[in-house]
Amino acid sequence: MLSRLYGVLVPFFVSFLLAYILAPVVNFMQHKCRVKNRVLSVVVTLLLVIGLLTALIAMLAPVVGRQVKAAGEGIETYVMNFDADRYLSPEAQERIQTWAENLNMEEVLSYPEVRDAVKTLIPKITSWISGGLSWLAELVVVFIGLLYLIFLLIDFPNIKANWSNYVPQRIRPHAITLMHDIGHNMNAYFRGQAIVATIVGVLFAVGFTVIGMPMGIAMGLIIGVLNLVPYMQALGIPPCIILCLVQSAQTGRPVWVTLLCMALVFIVVQTIQDVVLTPKIMGKVTGMSPATILLSLSIWGALFGVIGMIIALPLTTLGISYYKHYILKQPNSQPA
């Protein structure tokens, strides 16, 4: 049933997570800034968040736009001035040319493996095209998610105060304690991870700009966002390699030099994150080894996808804490 309802539940859970993060801001607006109406507080908070994001985009858009344009021109120049002699020996080029001239497409298509691959690929291409045309459905999902967010923010105090009434009386005290501990762990984890991701994004943006990588600021910020989920910054390596090839074509520097510079940026920033940022900022929030963190992300990601990877570490930390306290009876492992 969860698999069948995945597309419906994901917008709700994303909206609930955003409501959980923005609820303190709405409470601040309502009680500290004396915006008495809860609905008005929600509207003011959303407008404030949208305004801050718009201002940030407006500040970064010109710089990122120039870098994207320069990257596009570099790719075009690279394609037009591609020199095969830099990458392939004359013998290899001759063999490729001979193979292309003697290639018989009818004979290739007659192979059963090729026919099966084409039969498998055509439905996927059709699916990709239909998926690309489903932008209207995506807009509907975003709109529904926004409605979820508004309603959840309006009702959040009632949800927080009355959720325990739906729990059976005999387990209610344990459920209240459990939810309090989950909330404490998630608050501490998200705060720390957001700070680490922001600093890492800035460091990558500075490093890529220093080495002259096209779209350096944009890529740094993207990797910072990916870093909200531990180890997800590795997804930024393939596009960085492509940008290094573009930089090599633009500047004439050897490809291995640009790739080495990119690798040094990743190594330096990752070392700063692992040695300085994570121990200092995250502190004892998780208390897990890197192997345990990776295993936790793999298990929760396999069970619940991206949502599972987001909640993996705080829930695993809480589970380990409860196991030590209630199963192993360790006195110093009381859940937070």
Rosetta blueprint (number, residue, H / E / L):
1 M L
2 L L
3 S L
4 R L
5 L L
6 Y H
7 G H
8 V H
9 L H
10 V H
11 P H
12 F H
13 F H
14 V H
15 S H
16 F H
17 L H
18 L H
19 A H
20 Y H
21 I H
22 L H
23 A H
24 P H
25 V H
26 V H
27 N H
28 F H
29 M H
30 Q H
31 H H
32 K H
33 C L
34 R L
35 V L
36 K L
37 N L
38 R H
39 V H
40 L H
41 S H
42 V H
43 V H
44 V H
45 T H
46 L H
47 L H
48 L H
49 V H
50 I H
51 G H
52 L H
53 L H
54 T H
55 A H
56 L H
57 I H
58 A H
59 M H
60 L H
61 A H
62 P H
63 V H
64 V H
65 G H
66 R H
67 Q H
68 V H
69 K H
70 A H
71 A H
72 G H
73 E H
74 G H
75 I H
76 E H
77 T H
78 Y H
79 V H
80 M H
81 N L
82 F L
83 D L
84 A H
85 D H
86 R H
87 Y L
88 L L
89 S L
90 P H
91 E H
92 A H
93 Q H
94 E H
95 R H
96 I H
97 Q H
98 T H
99 W H
100 A H
101 E H
102 N L
103 L L
104 N L
105 M H
106 E H
107 E H
108 V H
109 L H
110 S L
111 Y L
112 P H
113 E H
114 V H
115 R H
116 D H
117 A H
118 V H
119 K H
120 T H
121 L H
122 I H
123 P H
124 K H
125 I H
126 T H
127 S H
128 W H
129 I H
130 S H
131 G H
132 G H
133 L L
134 S L
135 W H
136 L H
137 A H
138 E H
139 L H
140 V H
141 V H
142 V H
143 F H
144 I H
145 G H
146 L H
147 L H
148 Y H
149 L H
150 I H
151 F H
152 L H
153 L H
154 I H
155 D H
156 F H
157 P H
158 N H
159 I H
160 K H
161 A H
162 N H
163 W H
164 S H
165 N H
166 Y H
167 V L
168 P L
169 Q H
170 R H
171 I H
172 R H
173 P H
174 H H
175 A H
176 I H
177 T H
178 L H
179 M H
180 H H
181 D H
182 I H
183 G H
184 H H
185 N H
186 M H
187 N H
188 A H
189 Y H
190 F H
191 R H
192 G H
193 Q H
194 A H
195 I H
196 V H
197 A H
198 T H
199 I H
200 V H
201 G H
202 V H
203 L H
204 F H
205 A H
206 V H
207 G H
208 F H
209 T H
210 V H
211 I L
212 G L
213 M L
214 P L
215 M L
216 G H
217 I H
218 A H
219 M H
220 G H
221 L H
222 I H
223 I H
224 G H
225 V H
226 L H
227 N L
228 L L
229 V L
230 P L
231 Y L
232 M H
233 Q H
234 A H
235 L H
236 G H
237 I H
238 P H
239 P H
240 C H
241 I H
242 I H
243 L H
244 C H
245 L H
246 V H
247 Q H
248 S H
249 A H
250 Q H
251 T H
252 G L
253 R L
254 P L
255 V H
256 W H
257 V H
258 T H
259 L H
260 L H
261 C H
262 M H
263 A H
264 L H
265 V H
266 F H
267 I H
268 V H
269 V H
270 Q H
271 T H
272 I H
273 Q H
274 D H
275 V H
276 V H
277 L H
278 T H
279 P H
280 K H
281 I H
282 M H
283 G L
284 K L
285 V L
286 T L
287 G L
288 M L
289 S L
290 P H
291 A H
292 T H
293 I H
294 L H
295 L H
296 S H
297 L H
298 S H
299 I H
300 W H
301 G H
302 A H
303 L H
304 F H
305 G H
306 V H
307 I H
308 G H
309 M H
310 I H
311 I H
312 A H
313 L H
314 P H
315 L H
316 T H
317 T H
318 L H
319 G H
320 I H
321 S H
322 Y H
323 Y H
324 K H
325 H H
326 Y H
327 I H
328 L L
329 K L
330 Q L
331 P L
332 N L
333 S L
334 Q L
335 P L
336 A L
